[in-house]
Amino acid sequence: MNDIKKIGCGVAFAATLAVLGGCGGSDDPPPVTAQVPASASASTGGFIDYLMALIASSADSLEPVDISMVSPPADDTGDPAVLN
């Protein structure tokens, strides 16, 4: 009886893996180095968000990003932010 339960669990596990394997797709966001978002030049918050995304990603294993069109915004009126 235990062998039948083990086989049933194994079949159920394999079926679950097969179903979950088909769930992939192109819903993944593009790599953080694919393109610098416009928000990185629009505001200091957007720039910091982009830099934090670079830090959090494994950008060392991704393609280099072209930063020639990026203009880091300057905000002399905003409050200083703590970076973790």
C-alpha positions in Angstrom: 0.0 0.0 0.0 2.9 2.4 0.8 4.5 1.7 -2.6 1.2 2.6 -4.4 1.0 5.9 -2.4 4.7 6.7 -3.3 4.1 6.0 -6.9 0.9 8.2 -6.8 2.8 11.0 -5.2 5.6 10.7 -7.7 3.1 10.9 -10.6 1.4 13.9 -9.0 4.7 15.6 -8.5 5.8 15.0 -12.1 2.4 16.3 -13.4 2.7 19.4 -11.3 6.2 20.0 -12.6 5.0 19.6 -16.2 2.1 22.0 -15.6 4.4 24.6 -14.0 7.0 24.2 -16.7 4.5 25.4 -19.2 3.7 28.5 -17.2 6.8 30.4 -18.5 6.6 33.0 -21.1 7.6 36.4 -22.1 5.9 38.1 -19.1 9.4 38.6 -17.5 10.6 42.2 -17.5 13.5 43.0 -19.7 17.0 42.9 -18.1 17.8 46.1 -16.2 20.6 46.8 -18.6 18.5 46.4 -21.8 17.6 50.1 -21.8 17.8 53.0 -19.3 14.2 54.0 -18.5 13.1 57.6 -19.3 12.3 58.0 -15.6 16.1 57.8 -14.8 16.5 61.2 -16.6 13.2 62.7 -15.5 13.6 62.8 -11.7 16.2 62.1 -9.0 13.8 59.5 -7.6 13.7 57.7 -11.0 17.4 57.9 -11.3 17.9 56.4 -7.8 15.3 53.7 -8.5 17.2 52.7 -11.6 20.6 52.6 -9.8 19.0 50.5 -7.0 17.7 48.1 -9.7 21.2 47.8 -11.1 22.6 47.1 -7.7 19.9 44.5 -6.9 20.3 42.7 -10.3 23.1 40.5 -11.4 24.2 43.1 -13.9 27.7 41.7 -14.0 26.4 38.9 -16.1 24.2 41.1 -18.4 25.1 43.1 -21.5 26.5 46.6 -21.0 24.0 49.5 -21.2 24.4 52.6 -23.3 24.2 55.5 -21.0 25.1 58.2 -23.6 21.5 59.5 -23.6 21.2 59.7 -19.8 21.3 63.0 -18.1 21.3 62.5 -14.3 18.8 65.0 -12.9 19.7 67.6 -10.4 17.4 68.5 -7.6 18.6 71.1 -5.1 15.2 71.4 -3.4 14.6 67.7 -2.4 15.4 66.2 0.9 18.4 63.9 1.2 17.6 60.2 1.0 19.2 57.4 2.9 20.7 54.7 0.6 20.7 51.2 2.1 
